[in-house]
Amino acid sequence: MQLAGNSAFVAGGGGGFGAATARRLHAAGAKVVIADLDETRGKTVVEELGDGAVFVRTDVTDESDVREALAAATDMAPLRVTVAAHGGPGGKRVLNKEGVAQNQSEFTRVIDVFLSATFNIARLGAEAIAASEPLDDGERGVIINTASIAAYEGTIGQAAYGAAKAGIVGMTLPLARDLAPLGIRVVTIAPGTFLTPAFKNADPVELDKMWGAAVPFPKRMGRPAEYAQLAQQICENIYLNGETIRLDGGLRFTPKGAK
Ligand SMILES: NC(=O)c1ccc[n+]([C@@H]2O[C@H](COP(=O)([O-])OP(=O)(O)OC[C@H]3O[C@@H](n4cnc5c(N)ncnc54)[C@H](O)[C@@H]3O)[C@@H](O)[C@H]2O)c1
């Protein structure tokens, strides 16, 4: 699918993966909606991109917020792409050092934000993309999800996160099968360790040394632009569908992650 003349909804568009993807899709000629909870981050990206980019303050767990942001995209051009690249709460060990169990509500919150909200974007995004006219080969658009390699080898403290991300991997094929008659593809990216603002307030050089050393090749953390490059390829390559693609330099997490 050609991106030029179409629109894309990017959840978490003010963050590392989201902003890089918005930049890339915008450069390829797409109109983009930056749907993010954080107004400052979202508006900074929109100011950088200029024409053809709008910010809509969005909580991805909320149906009316997501609908509003999708409508802003369809107002600009036919909606063809949704990207779920929002962040969420961190993890904890199931028992703390005193042997006390993690709160159940913390588990369900992680599932709500990472997994249920990704489904929320997929279902509402599919509804909006389905209203766009089919292109060549009957294609209408593509839904891009973000999992993690923690879906396959979650580390200590990642029971909830690993479950949420495995859920995203698990729903990729059934969603693609559901939406195939409409010409809507579904593809998930499972990143390894990328240098994004998710690693709050840490020195990037130290982070790269710490996390990059365990990556077989290239021996460094991933760059958000590399995620965005794959997102663009997923948009443009009609034969990618129903699959989760690891983007990790060959990294496999150990129990403590990449250390
Ligand atoms: N950075 C990595 O190494 C890495 C690796 C694997 C997977 N991932 C996944 O990629 C996704 C994006 O990660 P990132 O590193 O770009 O994070 P980030 O912190 O740089 O960006 C996340 C963005 O999501 C926004 N956000 C948070 N909650 C939201 C909500 N409820 N509604 C809308 N927006 C919300 C934040 O404001 C932020 O702008 C996450 O799902 C993360 O789990 C990241």
The ligand as an SDF file (V2000), in Angstrom:
LIG
                    3D

 44 48  0  0  0  0  0  0  0  0999 V2000
   11.8400    0.3800   24.2700 N   0  0  0  0  0  0  0  0  0  0  0  0
   11.9890   -0.9400   24.2440 C   0  0  0  0  0  0  0  0  0  0  0  0
   13.0900   -1.4670   24.4240 O   0  0  0  0  0  0  0  0  0  0  0  0
   10.8120   -1.8290   23.9780 C   0  0  0  0  0  0  0  0  0  0  0  0
   11.0490   -3.1880   23.7650 C   0  0  0  0  0  0  0  0  0  0  0  0
    9.9820   -4.0290   23.5060 C   0  0  0  0  0  0  0  0  0  0  0  0
    8.7110   -3.5370   23.4530 C   0  0  0  0  0  0  0  0  0  0  0  0
    8.4830   -2.2120   23.6720 N   0  0  0  0  0  0  0  0  0  0  0  0
    7.1040   -1.7480   23.6330 C   0  0  0  0  0  0  0  0  0  0  0  0
    6.9450   -0.7060   22.7030 O   0  0  0  0  0  0  0  0  0  0  0  0
    5.8980    0.1760   23.1150 C   0  0  0  0  0  0  0  0  0  0  0  0
    6.4000    1.5900   23.0880 C   0  0  0  0  0  0  0  0  0  0  0  0
    7.5530    1.6570   23.8610 O   0  0  0  0  0  0  0  0  0  0  0  0
    8.5370    2.9210   23.8520 P   0  0  0  0  0  0  0  0  0  0  0  0
    9.8450    2.3910   24.2860 O   0  0  0  0  0  0  0  0  0  0  0  0
    8.3990    3.6790   22.5940 O   0  0  0  0  0  0  0  0  0  0  0  0
    7.9110    3.7580   25.0690 O   0  0  0  0  0  0  0  0  0  0  0  0
    7.9380    5.3400   25.3740 P   0  0  0  0  0  0  0  0  0  0  0  0
    7.8270    5.4460   26.8500 O   0  0  0  0  0  0  0  0  0  0  0  0
    9.0750    5.9900   24.6750 O   0  0  0  0  0  0  0  0  0  0  0  0
    6.5860    5.8470   24.6830 O   0  0  0  0  0  0  0  0  0  0  0  0
    5.3320    5.4140   25.0930 C   0  0  0  0  0  0  0  0  0  0  0  0
    4.3340    6.5220   24.8220 C   0  0  0  0  0  0  0  0  0  0  0  0
    3.0390    6.0010   25.1610 O   0  0  0  0  0  0  0  0  0  0  0  0
    2.3130    7.0190   25.8250 C   0  0  0  0  0  0  0  0  0  0  0  0
    1.2680    6.4020   26.6510 N   0  0  0  0  0  0  0  0  0  0  0  0
    1.4030    5.7750   27.8330 C   0  0  0  0  0  0  0  0  0  0  0  0
    0.1980    5.3410   28.2680 N   0  0  0  0  0  0  0  0  0  0  0  0
   -0.7100    5.7130   27.3300 C   0  0  0  0  0  0  0  0  0  0  0  0
   -2.1210    5.5660   27.2090 C   0  0  0  0  0  0  0  0  0  0  0  0
   -2.8340    4.9380   28.1570 N   0  0  0  0  0  0  0  0  0  0  0  0
   -2.7290    6.0740   26.1110 N   0  0  0  0  0  0  0  0  0  0  0  0
   -2.0040    6.7080   25.1430 C   0  0  0  0  0  0  0  0  0  0  0  0
   -0.6770    6.8920   25.2160 N   0  0  0  0  0  0  0  0  0  0  0  0
   -0.0250    6.3920   26.2940 C   0  0  0  0  0  0  0  0  0  0  0  0
    3.3660    7.7890   26.6260 C   0  0  0  0  0  0  0  0  0  0  0  0
    2.9010    9.0890   26.9510 O   0  0  0  0  0  0  0  0  0  0  0  0
    4.5490    7.7820   25.6710 C   0  0  0  0  0  0  0  0  0  0  0  0
    4.5730    8.9340   24.8420 O   0  0  0  0  0  0  0  0  0  0  0  0
    5.4420   -0.3490   24.4780 C   0  0  0  0  0  0  0  0  0  0  0  0
    4.3160   -1.1790   24.2980 O   0  0  0  0  0  0  0  0  0  0  0  0
    6.6120   -1.1740   24.9420 C   0  0  0  0  0  0  0  0  0  0  0  0
    6.2070   -2.2190   25.8080 O   0  0  0  0  0  0  0  0  0  0  0  0
    9.5030   -1.3390   23.9370 C   0  0  0  0  0  0  0  0  0  0  0  0
  1  2  1  0
  2  3  2  0
  2  4  1  0
  4  5  1  0
  4 44  2  0
  5  6  2  0
  6  7  1  0
  7  8  2  0
  8  9  1  0
  8 44  1  0
  9 10  1  0
  9 42  1  0
 10 11  1  0
 11 12  1  0
 11 40  1  0
 12 13  1  0
 13 14  1  0
 14 15  2  0
 14 16  1  0
 14 17  1  0
 17 18  1  0
 18 19  2  0
 18 20  1  0
 18 21  1  0
 21 22  1  0
 22 23  1  0
 23 24  1  0
 23 38  1  0
 24 25  1  0
 25 26  1  0
 25 36  1  0
 26 27  1  0
 26 35  1  0
 27 28  2  0
 28 29  1  0
 29 30  1  0
 29 35  2  0
 30 31  1  0
 30 32  2  0
 32 33  1  0
 33 34  2  0
 34 35  1  0
 36 37  1  0
 36 38  1  0
 38 39  1  0
 40 41  1  0
 40 42  1  0
 42 43  1  0
M  CHG  2   8   1  16  -1
M  END
$$$$
